[in-house]
Structures are given as C-alpha cells and as structure tokens.
Amino acid sequence: MSRNAEVAERLEEIADLYEAKDVGYKPNMYRRAASNVRDYPEAIEDLAEEGLDAVTEIDQVGDSIGEKIVEYIETGSIERLEELRDEFPVRMQELTSVEGVGPKTAGELYQKLGIQNLDDLEEAARNQEIRELEGFGAKTEENILDHIEFARQAQERDLLGDGRPLADDVKAFLTDVEDVERVEIAGSTRRWRPTIGDIDVLVASDAGESVGEALTEWDRVEETIEIGPTKTSVRASGIRVDLRVVVDEEFGSALQYFTGSADHNITLRNYALRKDLKVNEYGVFDVSDVEDPESGQRVGERLASETEEAVYDALDLPWIPPEIREDRGEVEAAQNDALPDLVTLDDYRGDLHTHTDWSDGDYTLEEMLDAAEERGYDYYAVTDHGEGPGVFGDTGLADDDVLDQLDAVEAEAADRDVEVFTGIETNVDADGNVVEVSDDVLAGVDIVVASPHSGLGEDGGDQTDRLVAAIEHEHVDVLGHPTGRLINDRPAMELDPSELGAAAAEHGVALEINSNPHRLDLWGELVKVAVEEGATVTVNTDAHSPSEFGYTEYGVHTARRGWCEPDDVLNTWDVDEVRDFLG
C-alpha cells in the first residue's frame, strides 16, 4: 500500500490549521492538493524519491506543497506543520468531531477561551462561557454540549478504512522478516468491523523478541509502547498495533481466539464444554478424563491447534468466516449445517451509485467510465446529484441539466465494453418526499437512488416512516445510505430494519450498503435483518473519483457481515437481471 492517504492527512491538517488562523486562500489550496494526492494512482513515496519535479506533476501540487511532501517522506515530519501546531496546540481532529465545530471555530475557541480538547470544550459549555462569545449564542452552545458525548466515543475507535490498509502494510512487512513463519491479521480488523480499537497481528515464530524488534524498525512506527518475546506494541500512523507471537503449532487456535469476537468465543467455549472439550488460544483439548479442566490452559489431550479449520473441525463444526463471528446465531447455524455461502468480491459485477464532475464528483464522465472499464465491470451507473439540500457547493443538477447529461452519457457510453445505466441521486426530505427532480425526469433515467441528505434526525425519533415513504415512490430503485450516518462524525438515524426490509421487498427497491468507509451504511446487523425480510441489497461505492472504486471491498465485506449470499446482492446479478429489477 502507498503512503498517499498518510501524506494527504498531513496536508489536510495544515489546511485545518490555516483555517483556524483565518488565512484566506491556503486552506482550500491544501485541501485540493490533499484530495489529488490521495487519489493519485502512483505511490507518493516513489514520486518523492524521484524528486520535486515528479511530485509537482500531481494536479494542484505546486513547489511549496511539493517541498513539504518530499520533506515528510524523507524525514517523517513537516517543519511548517510543527510550527502551526505550536501556534494552535489544539487537538483539531478531536474538536472538529463535534457537530458545529469546524477548524475556524476551534481556532476562535482556543484564542478566546484557551480550549484545546474535548474536556476543555465541555467545561466551557457547561459553564456557559461559549454563549458569551460574539457569533455563538446559547443555541450553539447547547448544540455543542449535546454532541460532545458522541464525539468523545468517536475518539475511542478508528475507521476500518484507516486501519485496514495499515494492517495490510504491517502484514506485508512482517512477512519479509526472516524469523516469521506465518502472519495474519486478527481482531476486529479481520472481522471487518466498521471501526477498530487497534490492529491485532499474529505471527508464528520461535524468535518472538527478534520479531518484535524488527517491528519497531518499520518505517511507519511513531512510538514503541512495549516490546517482549510474546507481545510487542507500537503506534503507527496514529493507530496502536499489537503484535502477538506464538509457536507455529498453536498458530491456528491463537488466530481463532484473537480474531474474536469475545461473544463468539464465549458461545464456542460453552458449546465445547457440553462435548467435554476445552477450546482456548492454545488449542482444542479433550478434557473428558480430566478431574479439573480449569487446572491449566493445556490440560487434556490436544486435538487441534495448527489451523483454524482444524480447530472448528475438532468441535465438529465447519469453519466459520471471520465476518460473522459476532454471536448472532453463527455457531447454531454451523451445528445445523446452515451457514450462508457468503458473497465474495469475485461475485461483484458493477457499481450502481457514482458521481462525476457534472455534480460534485472530481473526475469527468469519460474518466470515470474509463476506470469502470479498467476494473472489468459488466455494468456501471452514473447517478449525479439532483438539486437540493445536502449537495456540496450547490452543484446538484436541475431538470434541464439532467436531460443534457443523459445525452452525454449515451454518447460517451457508445462502443464501450461496459453497459452504462443513466441515473440520478435525489434527496429524501423529512416527510419522505423524493424532491428537487421532477417525476418526468425520474421516469426517464434507468436508476433513481433516493438518499437522505438533510433533516437527518437531529431532533431524534424513529425515521422509518420517512424512508418507507421514499421506498413507495414509483420511480425509486435504490434507497441510498439509509441511516445518513458518518462514522465518528454524525450518528445514524433511528429506523426499524425489519420494517424497512419488508417495504423494500414489497416494492422492489434495493437497500444500499454504501461502501465508503466513512459510511458503511447499512451495516452488518441491519443488513442481516433486512435480508431476512426478503430485501435485496446493493453494494455501491458512491465514488466521486476512480480511486474510490476500491471502496467496493469494504462494502462486500459489510454484506458478508450481514450474512449475504450472492443472490441477495443486486451487483452480482447479470446485466439483464439488473435491468429487469430496475424496471
């Protein structure tokens, strides 16, 4: 994996700090550069090695920003960023995770009240100090106080989209370490949970301390927390990485144990005890002749430990995929030979929710279709935004613009190897109306994605009726990111997934799993309930650039967490089946 996202984050931090200083043009300049670095197809570290001229080939990256990129790759820091951090010693990411607090507001709160972190912010709000500042007021202060607890919880876990690439990187690094026999990612990262507390990596080796020392030399490591023969912990790119080292003979049982979840392991352990077996990180043991099975971890006759498959087999169970090890009936399903045949990335045939620069996308229609063809998609949908609230920069399309785009899509799609669906994404208002695009226009496109972008349940309350009303609209084909959540940034709307799934099944509307790691909406638990009601789901990236097509992986694994089989997922169907579904 490249370091593009890591560098982009540093540029975005510079942008935030410049905004806190109220510097006019620089924040947008750095944000545009950050976006282009993140999306650039080549590894930024390779460009930096070639020199400044190679780095400045990236659009919106001039000499000044390019020099900072090279400086970061070569030294691990940026002098100007450190200066800005000294000027504004605030936990910017922490403060801006509170709804209504942007970088400029965070800068003002620091300068006027000395607020540096969430504790300071909460104390000032409770003491009613914020309302006394010009431009704030009691309502703003109350809103900040209402959202602090959610922001505090958000700081405890990182996005899977940040952790998974780092986990893949550390796995690749450790694979090349001489004393390592086997290495796998474990924990919530392996189960593809939407957020992770840390990254767990398991290694088989007889030289644990040597492997731990090697990890501390990894160029992504910022801090060594502890080092030892069986466990080494470091902080890399802001995320804690816990390395556990076991002997090769016990690798499989350790992998099963450290993958979790804790609830799955408890249910598995209780199931084993009923069979006079003991299962733990050291293996599966027959304890039928042991007087006190709790007298030691390795008591009894060991039946299995080298592989996960052997561990489950010794319990007379099939191997259970990591994504569904959440104690939601998977052990009972395994006993009854009723585990789902989960969808895979290889089953995926095309993306049905994407954007171009006709609305708020970053790339042209031609560029997005080129990228879809390169990925080998059978079909692909262009679903730019209609006008309305929630559309970035008022870039949504009016009816006439939609009609113009239809002509452009049909012309650009001619003679391509990918079937292109015309479409639109429209807003679902607070009453469930599909607004801002006329019914005549909606009837003329292949696919209508209706998504909530405004009125996202700030006042609380169940939003099921609102979403069901959108599902019942005659032209709606997909309910996009149904809960409106942004992980660690905006809470999900309340809804009843059973009622939503039943309505979607009745009206032939697909429920979206939005694959963007900031959304993953719907998520596993809700997907499972909706599919049990007969709903079809669709895994889409909501991509605004070709690089975001890579989000598909997150969506497919989320579908797996929802126990989805290929037939449950619209994107696995052939093009004729999809056309029939869209009507």
QUIJOMO-V799850 format. One record per backbone hydrogen bond with DSSP energy under -0.5 kcal/mol. CO is the residue of the C=O (numbers start at 1). NH is the residue of the N-H. If there is no record, write none. Layout:
co->CO nh->NH
co->CO nh->NH
This chain:
co->3 nh->7
co->4 nh->8
co->5 nh->9
co->6 nh->10
co->7 nh->11
co->8 nh->12
co->9 nh->13
co->10 nh->14
co->11 nh->15
co->12 nh->16
co->13 nh->17
co->14 nh->18
co->15 nh->19
co->16 nh->20
co->17 nh->21
co->18 nh->23
co->19 nh->22
co->22 nh->24
co->23 nh->27
co->25 nh->29
co->26 nh->30
co->27 nh->31
co->28 nh->32
co->29 nh->33
co->30 nh->34
co->31 nh->35
co->32 nh->36
co->33 nh->37
co->34 nh->38
co->35 nh->39
co->36 nh->40
co->37 nh->40
co->43 nh->46
co->43 nh->47
co->44 nh->48
co->45 nh->49
co->46 nh->50
co->47 nh->51
co->51 nh->54
co->51 nh->55
co->52 nh->56
co->54 nh->57
co->55 nh->58
co->58 nh->61
co->60 nh->62
co->62 nh->66
co->63 nh->67
co->64 nh->68
co->65 nh->69
co->66 nh->70
co->67 nh->71
co->68 nh->72
co->69 nh->73
co->70 nh->74
co->71 nh->75
co->71 nh->77
co->72 nh->76
co->78 nh->82
co->79 nh->83
co->80 nh->84
co->81 nh->85
co->82 nh->86
co->83 nh->87
co->84 nh->88
co->88 nh->90
co->90 nh->92
co->91 nh->95
co->92 nh->96
co->94 nh->97
co->95 nh->98
co->97 nh->99
co->98 nh->101
co->100 nh->102
co->102 nh->106
co->103 nh->107
co->104 nh->108
co->105 nh->109
co->106 nh->110
co->107 nh->111
co->108 nh->112
co->109 nh->113
co->109 nh->115
co->110 nh->114
co->116 nh->91
co->117 nh->121
co->118 nh->122
co->119 nh->123
co->120 nh->124
co->121 nh->125
co->122 nh->126
co->123 nh->127
co->124 nh->129
co->124 nh->130
co->125 nh->128
co->129 nh->132
co->130 nh->133
co->133 nh->136
co->137 nh->141
co->138 nh->142
co->139 nh->143
co->140 nh->144
co->141 nh->145
co->142 nh->146
co->143 nh->147
co->144 nh->147
co->144 nh->148
co->145 nh->148
co->145 nh->149
co->147 nh->151
co->148 nh->152
co->149 nh->153
co->150 nh->154
co->151 nh->155
co->153 nh->156
co->154 nh->157
co->158 nh->196
co->159 nh->162
co->159 nh->163
co->160 nh->164
co->162 nh->166
co->163 nh->167
co->164 nh->168
co->165 nh->169
co->166 nh->170
co->167 nh->171
co->168 nh->172
co->169 nh->173
co->170 nh->174
co->171 nh->175
co->172 nh->176
co->173 nh->176
co->174 nh->177
co->177 nh->180
co->179 nh->181
co->182 nh->204
co->184 nh->202
co->186 nh->189
co->186 nh->190
co->186 nh->200
co->187 nh->190
co->187 nh->191
co->188 nh->193
co->189 nh->192
co->194 nh->160
co->196 nh->158
co->198 nh->200
co->199 nh->201
co->199 nh->242
co->200 nh->186
co->201 nh->244
co->202 nh->184
co->203 nh->205
co->203 nh->246
co->204 nh->181
co->204 nh->182
co->207 nh->211
co->208 nh->212
co->209 nh->213
co->210 nh->214
co->211 nh->215
co->212 nh->216
co->213 nh->217
co->214 nh->217
co->215 nh->218
co->218 nh->221
co->220 nh->237
co->223 nh->225
co->223 nh->235
co->226 nh->233
co->230 nh->245
co->232 nh->243
co->233 nh->225
co->233 nh->226
co->234 nh->236
co->234 nh->241
co->235 nh->222
co->235 nh->223
co->236 nh->239
co->239 nh->236
co->240 nh->199
co->241 nh->234
co->241 nh->243
co->242 nh->201
co->242 nh->244
co->243 nh->232
co->244 nh->203
co->246 nh->205
co->247 nh->250
co->248 nh->251
co->250 nh->254
co->251 nh->255
co->252 nh->256
co->253 nh->257
co->254 nh->258
co->255 nh->259
co->256 nh->260
co->258 nh->187
co->261 nh->265
co->262 nh->266
co->263 nh->267
co->264 nh->268
co->265 nh->269
co->266 nh->270
co->267 nh->271
co->268 nh->272
co->269 nh->273
co->270 nh->274
co->272 nh->275
co->272 nh->277
co->273 nh->276
co->276 nh->287
co->278 nh->285
co->280 nh->283
co->283 nh->280
co->284 nh->303
co->284 nh->304
co->285 nh->278
co->285 nh->287
co->286 nh->301
co->287 nh->290
co->289 nh->291
co->292 nh->295
co->293 nh->296
co->296 nh->299
co->300 nh->302
co->301 nh->286
co->304 nh->284
co->305 nh->252
co->305 nh->253
co->307 nh->311
co->308 nh->312
co->309 nh->313
co->310 nh->314
co->311 nh->315
co->312 nh->315
co->312 nh->317
co->313 nh->316
co->319 nh->321
co->321 nh->324
co->322 nh->325
co->324 nh->326
co->329 nh->333
co->330 nh->334
co->331 nh->335
co->332 nh->336
co->333 nh->338
co->334 nh->337
co->340 nh->342
co->341 nh->566
co->344 nh->347
co->345 nh->348
co->349 nh->378
co->349 nh->379
co->351 nh->381
co->353 nh->542
co->353 nh->543
co->354 nh->383
co->356 nh->359
co->356 nh->361
co->363 nh->357
co->364 nh->368
co->365 nh->369
co->366 nh->370
co->367 nh->371
co->368 nh->372
co->369 nh->373
co->370 nh->374
co->371 nh->375
co->372 nh->377
co->373 nh->376
co->378 nh->419
co->379 nh->351
co->380 nh->421
co->381 nh->383
co->382 nh->423
co->384 nh->425
co->385 nh->397
co->388 nh->391
co->390 nh->392
co->391 nh->394
co->392 nh->395
co->397 nh->387
co->398 nh->402
co->399 nh->403
co->400 nh->404
co->401 nh->405
co->402 nh->406
co->403 nh->407
co->404 nh->408
co->405 nh->409
co->406 nh->410
co->407 nh->411
co->408 nh->412
co->409 nh->413
co->410 nh->414
co->411 nh->414
co->413 nh->416
co->419 nh->380
co->419 nh->421
co->421 nh->382
co->422 nh->446
co->422 nh->447
co->424 nh->426
co->424 nh->449
co->425 nh->386
co->426 nh->451
co->427 nh->429
co->427 nh->435
co->429 nh->432
co->433 nh->429
co->433 nh->435
co->435 nh->427
co->438 nh->442
co->439 nh->443
co->440 nh->444
co->441 nh->444
co->442 nh->445
co->447 nh->424
co->447 nh->449
co->448 nh->450
co->448 nh->477
co->448 nh->478
co->449 nh->426
co->449 nh->451
co->450 nh->480
co->451 nh->428
co->451 nh->453
co->455 nh->457
co->457 nh->460
co->461 nh->494
co->463 nh->467
co->464 nh->468
co->465 nh->469
co->466 nh->470
co->467 nh->471
co->468 nh->472
co->470 nh->473
co->473 nh->476
co->477 nh->510
co->478 nh->450
co->478 nh->480
co->479 nh->512
co->480 nh->452
co->481 nh->484
co->483 nh->493
co->486 nh->489
co->486 nh->490
co->490 nh->486
co->494 nh->463
co->495 nh->497
co->496 nh->500
co->497 nh->501
co->498 nh->502
co->499 nh->503
co->500 nh->504
co->501 nh->505
co->502 nh->506
co->503 nh->507
co->504 nh->508
co->504 nh->509
co->510 nh->479
co->511 nh->538
co->512 nh->514
co->513 nh->515
co->513 nh->540
co->514 nh->520
co->514 nh->521
co->516 nh->519
co->516 nh->520
co->518 nh->487
co->521 nh->514
co->523 nh->527
co->524 nh->528
co->525 nh->529
co->526 nh->530
co->527 nh->531
co->528 nh->532
co->529 nh->533
co->530 nh->533
co->530 nh->535
co->531 nh->534
co->536 nh->511
co->537 nh->570
co->538 nh->513
co->538 nh->540
co->540 nh->515
co->543 nh->355
co->544 nh->362
co->544 nh->363
co->545 nh->548
co->546 nh->549
co->547 nh->550
co->548 nh->551
co->549 nh->552
co->550 nh->553
co->551 nh->554
co->551 nh->555
co->552 nh->556
co->553 nh->557
co->554 nh->558
co->555 nh->559
co->556 nh->560
co->557 nh->561
co->558 nh->562
co->559 nh->564
co->560 nh->563
co->564 nh->343
co->565 nh->568
co->565 nh->569
co->566 nh->569
co->568 nh->537
co->568 nh->570
co->569 nh->572
co->570 nh->573
co->571 nh->349
co->574 nh->578
co->575 nh->579
co->576 nh->580
co->577 nh->581
co->578 nh->582
co->579 nh->583
